[in-house]
Amino acid sequence: MPGLLLGDIVPDFQADTTIGNIKFHEFLGDSWGILFSHPRDYTPVCTTELGRAAKLAPEFKKRGVKMIALSIDSVPDHLGWCKDINSYNSDEPTETLPFPIIADPKRDLAVKLGMLDPDEKDNDGMPVTARCVFIIGPDKKMKLSFLYPATTGRNFDEILRVIDSLQLTAKHSVATPVDWKSGDRVMVPPNVSEEQASKLFTCGVVTKDLPSGKNYLRYTEQPK
């Protein structure tokens, strides 16, 4: 089944998690959300990822983003795995992480959301869940998605970077250039006229001269 596309409403669902049964849209409320999936519990790459996610939880909270993970194993397995994840972080090996983990033992959600990796199989020959990242807006629409194969760990610094860009560009008529980080200059999109730009960006707009003579590389300071 094809995965979700940008702008699609991410389906609501009910699921068992490490914090009990949840309704997904209700869990998100009016917040931004990140749903990130994992092939299975007690695997090396997944443990490093969830450890990193736990360390970065305050950064996601600061941005008003609710985190929730998914793995195909059961809630009891998740709770035991959380001890290993906390121990990997050199923290107290408790059953608690700063975010819940969804149990998807029948892969129902992985199939529904287009999360399976067809090239990686478990010991029973079943496709495992890929490393998906869904960033969801307060309107429950898909704002950005990454799809990594099971063998490649994610970069959570990049996930934070794109959240900064998404939240900024949702509020202001700007775009972010290559390798942009919060605080860097931003770009004026082509659909903003020169007249509009002068009114919107009172700090000024810098246009780069190009051989084509077209004034489309326009920079301004990041809006506050």
C-alpha positions as CSV (number, residue, x, y, z in Angstrom):
1,M,0.0,0.0,0.0
2,P,1.4,3.5,-0.8
3,G,2.5,5.6,2.0
4,L,1.0,8.9,3.2
5,L,1.7,11.9,1.0
6,L,2.5,15.5,2.1
7,G,-0.7,17.3,3.0
8,D,-2.6,14.0,3.8
9,I,-4.5,13.8,7.1
10,V,-2.6,11.2,9.1
11,P,-5.3,8.7,10.1
12,D,-6.6,8.5,13.6
13,F,-6.1,5.1,15.4
14,Q,-6.3,3.5,18.7
15,A,-3.3,1.6,20.0
16,D,-1.8,0.0,23.1
17,T,1.3,1.9,24.3
18,T,3.7,2.0,27.2
19,I,1.4,4.6,28.8
20,G,-1.8,2.7,28.1
21,N,-4.3,2.7,25.3
22,I,-4.4,6.0,23.3
23,K,-6.4,7.6,20.5
24,F,-3.7,9.1,18.3
25,H,-5.4,12.4,17.4
26,E,-6.4,12.9,21.0
27,F,-2.9,12.2,22.2
28,L,-1.5,14.9,19.8
29,G,-4.2,17.5,20.7
30,D,-3.3,20.8,19.2
31,S,0.4,20.1,19.2
32,W,2.9,19.3,16.5
33,G,3.8,15.6,16.5
34,I,6.5,13.2,15.5
35,L,5.7,9.5,14.9
36,F,8.8,7.4,14.4
37,S,8.8,3.7,13.7
38,H,11.3,1.0,14.5
39,P,11.8,-2.5,13.1
40,R,11.6,-4.2,16.5
41,D,12.6,-4.2,20.1
42,Y,16.0,-5.3,21.4
43,T,17.8,-4.4,18.2
44,P,21.1,-2.4,18.1
45,V,20.3,0.5,15.8
46,C,16.8,1.0,17.3
47,T,18.3,1.2,20.8
48,T,20.7,3.9,19.8
49,E,17.9,5.9,18.0
50,L,15.5,5.7,21.0
51,G,18.4,6.6,23.3
52,R,19.1,9.7,21.2
53,A,15.4,10.6,21.0
54,A,15.2,10.4,24.8
55,K,18.2,12.7,25.3
56,L,16.7,15.2,22.9
57,A,13.2,15.1,24.4
58,P,13.6,18.5,26.0
59,E,14.4,20.0,22.6
60,F,11.2,18.6,21.1
61,K,9.2,19.7,24.1
62,K,10.6,23.3,23.7
63,R,9.3,23.3,20.2
64,G,5.8,22.1,21.3
65,V,6.3,18.7,19.6
66,K,4.8,15.5,21.1
67,M,6.9,12.4,20.4
68,I,5.6,8.9,20.0
69,A,7.5,5.8,18.7
70,L,6.2,2.5,17.2
71,S,7.7,-1.0,17.2
72,I,6.0,-4.2,16.3
73,D,6.6,-5.9,19.6
74,S,4.3,-6.0,22.7
75,V,4.0,-3.5,25.5
76,P,5.7,-5.8,28.0
77,D,8.6,-6.2,25.5
78,H,8.7,-2.4,25.1
79,L,8.9,-1.8,28.9
80,G,11.8,-4.3,29.2
81,W,13.5,-2.7,26.3
82,C,13.2,0.8,27.8
83,K,15.5,-0.4,30.6
84,D,18.1,-1.2,28.0
85,I,17.6,2.1,26.3
86,N,18.0,4.1,29.5
87,S,21.1,2.0,30.4
88,Y,22.5,2.7,27.0
89,N,22.2,6.4,27.9
90,S,23.9,5.7,31.2
91,D,20.7,6.6,33.0
92,E,18.7,4.6,35.6
93,P,17.4,1.5,33.8
94,T,13.7,2.3,34.4
95,E,10.7,1.2,32.2
96,T,10.0,4.9,31.4
97,L,11.0,7.0,28.5
98,P,10.0,10.7,27.9
99,F,7.5,9.4,25.2
100,P,5.3,6.4,24.7
101,I,6.0,3.4,22.3
102,I,3.1,1.9,20.4
103,A,2.8,-1.8,20.2
104,D,2.0,-3.1,16.7
105,P,2.5,-6.9,17.0
106,K,0.3,-7.7,14.0
107,R,1.9,-4.9,11.9
108,D,-1.6,-3.5,11.3
109,L,-0.4,0.1,11.8
110,A,2.8,-0.5,9.8
111,V,0.7,-1.7,6.9
112,K,-1.9,1.0,7.2
113,L,0.7,3.8,7.3
114,G,3.0,2.4,4.6
115,M,5.9,1.7,7.0
116,L,7.1,-1.8,5.9
117,D,10.6,-2.3,4.4
118,P,10.1,-5.0,1.8
119,D,13.8,-5.8,1.5
120,E,14.4,-6.6,5.2
121,K,12.8,-9.7,6.6
122,D,12.5,-11.1,10.2
123,N,13.3,-14.7,11.1
124,D,9.8,-15.7,10.0
125,G,10.3,-14.1,6.5
126,M,8.0,-11.2,7.3
127,P,8.9,-7.7,6.1
128,V,10.1,-5.6,9.1
129,T,9.0,-2.0,9.8
130,A,11.1,0.6,8.2
131,R,12.5,3.6,10.0
132,C,9.8,6.1,9.2
133,V,9.6,9.7,10.5
134,F,6.2,11.4,10.2
135,I,6.1,15.1,11.3
136,I,2.5,16.1,11.8
137,G,1.1,19.6,12.1
138,P,-1.5,20.8,14.6
139,D,-4.1,20.3,11.7
140,K,-3.1,16.5,11.7
141,K,-1.7,16.8,8.2
142,M,1.6,15.3,7.1
143,K,4.1,18.1,6.9
144,L,7.3,16.0,6.2
145,S,8.2,12.4,6.1
146,F,11.5,10.5,6.0
147,L,11.7,6.8,5.1
148,Y,15.0,5.1,6.0
149,P,15.6,1.4,5.5
150,A,15.9,-0.8,8.5
151,T,19.7,-0.9,8.2
152,T,20.3,2.9,8.4
153,G,19.9,4.9,11.6
154,R,18.3,8.3,11.6
155,N,19.8,11.7,12.3
156,F,17.7,13.3,15.1
157,D,19.6,16.6,14.8
158,E,18.3,16.8,11.2
159,I,14.8,16.1,12.4
160,L,15.0,19.0,14.9
161,R,16.4,21.2,12.1
162,V,13.5,20.5,9.7
163,I,10.9,21.0,12.5
164,D,12.5,24.5,13.1
165,S,12.1,25.2,9.3
166,L,8.5,23.8,9.2
167,Q,7.4,25.9,12.2
168,L,9.1,29.0,10.9
169,T,7.7,28.8,7.4
170,A,4.2,27.9,8.7
171,K,4.2,31.4,10.4
172,H,6.1,33.6,8.0
173,S,6.3,33.9,4.2
174,V,9.8,32.7,3.9
175,A,11.7,29.6,2.8
176,T,14.9,28.1,4.3
177,P,17.9,27.4,2.0
178,V,20.3,24.5,1.9
179,D,21.9,23.5,5.2
180,W,19.9,26.3,7.0
181,K,19.9,26.3,10.8
182,S,17.8,28.4,13.1
183,G,19.2,31.9,13.3
184,D,20.6,31.8,9.7
185,R,19.3,34.1,6.9
186,V,16.2,32.9,5.1
187,M,15.0,33.3,1.6
188,V,12.1,35.2,0.1
189,P,9.9,32.8,-1.9
190,P,9.2,33.5,-5.6
191,N,5.5,34.0,-5.0
192,V,6.3,37.1,-2.8
193,S,6.5,40.2,-5.1
194,E,9.2,42.9,-4.6
195,E,6.5,45.2,-3.3
196,Q,5.2,42.7,-0.8
197,A,8.8,41.8,0.3
198,S,9.6,45.4,1.1
199,K,6.5,45.6,3.4
200,L,7.0,42.2,5.0
201,F,10.7,42.4,5.6
202,T,11.5,45.8,7.0
203,C,15.0,44.7,8.0
204,G,15.7,44.6,4.2
205,V,16.1,42.1,1.4
206,V,19.4,41.3,-0.2
207,T,19.3,40.1,-3.8
208,K,22.2,38.2,-5.3
209,D,23.3,39.2,-8.8
210,L,23.2,36.3,-11.3
211,P,24.3,35.9,-14.9
212,S,20.7,35.3,-15.9
213,G,19.7,38.8,-14.6
214,K,16.8,37.2,-12.8
215,N,16.4,38.4,-9.2
216,Y,15.2,35.2,-7.6
217,L,17.9,34.6,-4.9
218,R,16.6,37.0,-2.3
219,Y,17.7,36.8,1.3
220,T,16.4,38.4,4.5
221,E,17.0,38.0,8.2
222,Q,15.1,35.2,10.0
223,P,11.8,36.6,11.4
224,K,11.6,36.7,15.1
